[in-house]
Amino acid sequence: MPYQYLEGLDYDAERAEELIAASEYGDASNLPPITITVSGYGNDIPGYLGAIIQE
């Protein structure tokens, strides 16, 4: 399978809140749980991801 470069999104918390408010959820507290899958056996999540989750 050929590699396809994916461009990331800029961090914009204010815009994210606007988009959530305009969605059917209306507020971040109404979002469904997020499931994170880490490849490999017994791997821990990366440090940067743990920091995001702690927020």
N, C-alpha and C positions, 0 to 999 in steps of 0.2 A: 504494500500500500504506500503510495507516495506521500511524502510529508507535506502538510498544508500549514503554512504560517497563519496563526491566529493573532490578531491584534487585540491587546487588552483594553479595558476601559479605564478612563481616568477616575480617580477617587473624587466623588462629589456627593457628600452626605446630604447637602441641602436639596440637590436635584433628586436624589433617591427618595427623600421624604415627600417631595412634591409628587413624584410618580406614584408612590404608595397611597398618598392621600387621594389621588385621582382614580385609583383602582377600586375594585370591588371590596378590598380589605379596609380601605379608609384610614387605617392606622397600623403601624408596625406591630402593635400588640395583638392584632388579629391575624397575622401571617401564620401559615401552618408551620409545623416543625421542619427544620432543614436536616436532611440526612447527608452525612459526609462519609464517603467510602475511600479508604486508603488502600492502594494496591500493595500486594506483598503479604507475607505471613507475619503477623505480630508486630507490624510497624507502628510506630507512634506517628501522630500527626505532626506536620512541620511546625517549627516554633512560631513562624509568622501567622499561621492559621490558628494556633492556640491563642495568640495575642488578640486576634480578631474576635474569637469566640468569647474571650473573657470580657470584652467590652459589652 
